[in-house]
């Protein structure tokens, strides 16, 4: 009887220490929310180093190619867009590419930005940083 109990304990102990994490790692997802409707942004240049998990995924596609993969959102002038990004990032910088190719830094407050007061097509790039990694998200809008 002691051998059976000892065998069960050994199997339980070994299966609990198999070297695999119980949780699987998933790449953080970023969403832009317009009028309550969430849109998943296009990810790029993802890096993560969490001891057991090390990922480097660099894409050489330019900003316009990434924006082509996103379904352009129609917004109104001065609309407010909100961001939801998984794993609680510690830092986010946002740039906006204008139709003429120039870029501007965009100020974000409470994970929200205000759309331009000028009609046009704009590409937004969010550079997101966590203490264990970083990622870039892209989306585009047509301001009417």
ABEGO torsion letter per residue (X at the ends): XAAAAAAAAAAAAAAAAAGBBABBBBBBBBBBBBGGBBBBBBBBGBBBBAGABBBBBBBABBAAAAAAABBBBBBBBGBBBBBBBBGGBABBBBBBBBAAGBBBBBBBBGGBBBBBABBEBBBBBBBBBBAAEBBBBBBBBBBX
